[in-house]
């Protein structure tokens, strides 16, 4: 059996636990993993690497010119190298001519100047990971020199691809009669019978409550919840349990964590400085609320893409536009045009990944090599975001709060006007000087935009101005740091006087939001073309839809709302399929489409295509209710199957990947589940949100801890938590020595073990055996076996004790053994895995 309770032993011997845990931390690799890896490699190359080569290298090393005999626009040319030899040594960036050249170590390339550090880092990462080149990959796989599409062409065959057909509810298969508990089971049974497989027996009620509670809430069930479920003899006891979990606050917190992975949520900028984003948490809480309220998915989608353009924007719909603010940001990047391009490309790529399940980034530099996505499709999709501007401003949930805050602010302004005027007089000369100096550091074309009155700037120029001006205002805010000693002393005294009125100043609910700057969007063009032509918003050519109906308002372009309305159409071929596939992956370990953000030709075809269409149409029929789909999935007989035991041996042998679901998979807890389960079992977990993100040491659910891109919590990072840099549709599940060592020696697990011991000790007169049994119930949701009781008692020295009260106060050595005992329980495979 994959997860077996570990015997109790002294901590100095519990390195063996780590070894056993390493075995327990195994996972079954599937063909889908390699397919996903290839898809990710392709996206990384096309969205990150190829643009660098096109912009900086191929003018001198491309089809028209090959200086030094080197051509960098084809795999053949790249692998052949030039007069200086091989261009790269795959896996060894330090030995690669390309990397040494862009670092200005041997050669200095490009000759126009050193690349930005981020671009160099991208090339280093690419070479270190094997220098994947998609043309070579596909050529090797199909045994041909090229499988490139004809540029600019969409064929009838392209339009027939399964993912581009509107889902239609299929007839219910007859297979599974007498076994199936809902329609899902009939579709699973039909495919399973074709493979000659029989279903596994039902899981025990104890295993089932642990499985479904972790799946829906991310937390383990408490002993009281387990006993209540085991004692409920009603025929609908399980359905009642599911409904209770769906109605819990923890449900929204769990579902939000998975969504935040997709949209690359973080509370910091990324890049080198990784500055904090103190208001990002409002978007996080919006997502939690939306899932708990069972907000229809079509509305959820519209609010994030165009919440400000809805007919009657609300607090939630405005905060939802924080989705458009989650891109990484380099505050001191002087290449403003390059940074704006990176931001708008990121929004485009992530939106296509999340809502369409299509990797469009590969079409940024040219028509997609393998999917029917034209380069003009990419920029037509990007054009929907052409009017964007970004704000941090108060967003009020009630008019009463807004009026109250405005009145309070007016009072504060009146009482502090004189103080602030004195402060401004001291720093104003420095502000002007420093702000001018900051503006002068930008390229001349950006300086020219600064010199224009706002009314004369185009929307595109205003976007660049506002992005650059962020750096200028930084100098404004810290001008007081450059005062003379005497003036600094005066300024500090004035600061103290101002602080005396702080209680009068309101603390408005500031949110990171997005909205259009004007009703007219910036012009979108395909970069690098000799005669750039404006690209208007349009839907994917392959889908054959009519042009979008766009209705500008007095303040916005109306473009994003047109995009959102198109995505939210009931007959859209991708939207409903993509989201129900994500829910399926959550509960069964892999999606019906195993590449959840790639429904294109490089992704996997659906294992159960009719089931996918049934779920997609059910989502529409259920008014886009995600809770309804969750309930359908977890109440299926398929979900309630056992995952282990003698009855599943044939299934394991014939279907090791469990593609046909003749059993449930055994799965390891993810990073947040591991941390949160430790907190709950130790009695430390605090309910409730934590505004701007609590420190990782705080006993809050992981979703409410600070999400920094460059400084993740060590435990979460080790267990493959998403880093917030890119959209994460399916987390890696790695098995490393670092994980075992962190569980064994890390500060957090040790702290929780000590807290767990205190929780047991608080039972007062309970005997040692009673405390052992309580520990097992908290950690595993079951009582120990007699053999486990004997092992624990022998180790803890409680075998001859009737009661803790019969002994004098517990010695430090006794307490230490109990802490070690708790620590081993938290390290065990049974704790870390779900059957």
C-alpha angles and dihedrals in degrees: 000000000000098000117037125172109259120232117248116254140160114284093243087064095041093096080090086062088059090052092050089043089054087058090046091050091064122121133191112253114217138197086252089065092060090045090051091047091053091048091050092047091051093050092048092050096045098041100037113016106035094051089057092050092047095047101039110021116027098067087074098022105037141093095298100041133023109186112195089011090285125135119185105179099078134047091236092054093043095050093045092057123197141261090309093056131243116011097213139012102214112239093010112083095169090060095045120104091213093057095043090050096051089046088055091236104125104356125015110233134205092031091212091070144302117301120249112274091247091056091049090049090052092053091047091051091048094052092042091054092053105279093263113205114188099212090057092046094053094040091055092047098051098029097240135112095238142006097180119149121240105267116253095006131120112187133202087249090057090054091053094063107129095239092057094060119094109252113253123192106254125215114270112257117237092224116110096036109162092018105054119091096188139003093276089068094055092058092046092047092051093057094038092055090053087058092049094244130140123213121259119248118267116280117249116266089247092054091043097054091049091049098047095041092054091044097051101032107018090234134096120250116258120243089252092053091049094050092047091053094045090050095048106099096178115123091237096046092119094047089050089051091052092050091050092051092047089052094050126103088234090064093065091044092054096045091046091056091058092047092048088056089057096050094043094241117192137156094223137060100241124216119088102316095038093195118200123261100211096185101044092096092076089070090049091053091046089058092049090050093047094055093044091049090048089233108195108262093233090057091044089054094047094049093054096046099037112002091140092053097054117114092253111018115207135196089264096046092051094047087047090066085072082090086077090054100058098095120119112260133201105206097199099044107134092189091085095169091051092048093048089050090051091050096049091043089052092051090049095048096045094046090053092047095047103040105023101031088225126123101226096165090088089067095057097094099028142345110307108273095222111010124064094253116125124210088242088054089058094053093039087057090046090050089070086070094046097113099050125139129168132230143181105203142135115283114190126208091201136031089224091061092048093051091046093050093047091052092048092048091051089054092048092048091052095049095044101038095103094047093049092047090056091048092049091049090056097049104030096090090050092045093055092047096046095043091051090048090050092050092048091059092070124090115276094256090057091046088054089055090051090055094054121090111247092246090060096049120098117232090257091052091048090053090054092044093053093047092050093042090064087073092047093052089052088066089047091055095050100039091110089067089070098052120123116263094260094046091045090056090050091047092051091051089052090049089056091051090049091050090059088069095045093107089064094055115092122231102224121203098255117193136186104241141164130220137153117277093218141354088261118071127220115263113265117209136168103258119234096027117132095231106023114209124199112262113213124206112278139156125247110298092222091063092058095218124162117257114282119270103233122187113186118209128211089270109024140045095238089224099117092048089053089052092047093049090051093050091047095054113125090228096050107129097217114028101071094036092053097051097044088049089056090052091049090052090052093057103033102034097245133044125251078244100043092205098062098187096038116067090157131101094282091055125079121271115243115276090212106024096173091050090051091053091045091054092045092053091043089056089057092043089052091054092257092299111165092190089059091056093046089052092048092052100045094044091054118109087234091063092046094057122117117258100208143020137090092295094067098052093099090049092051092050096046098036110023091165090054090227092150096045101229084152137016117261122248106235136191119234112257123238098274094042090053094050095041093047090054090051093048095046092047090051093242103109114118118205122226141052127296109214110221096017124285123242113269089245091063116099094242128124109276093247088065095051123096112283106207119175097213102032111043122176105270095233094048092045093049091053093053103261113174112266098213094237097107139006110287113201097164124019123225114248104211129180111213140160087236090066093053093045092049091051090047101042107010119122095235099053091044091051091050092048089055091048090048089054091051090050090055093044090054088071087085110194096023113126122245090255092051090052091049090052091048090051091054092048092052095044102036106014091240142078119262120258117249090256091052091048091053093048092048094046092049092051096043094043093234099118093104096039120101094186141003086233091064090067130069117252111314113268123232089249091054092048091048091054090051091050089050090049091052091045092055091050090054090048096050127110091236090061094045099045135063120211 
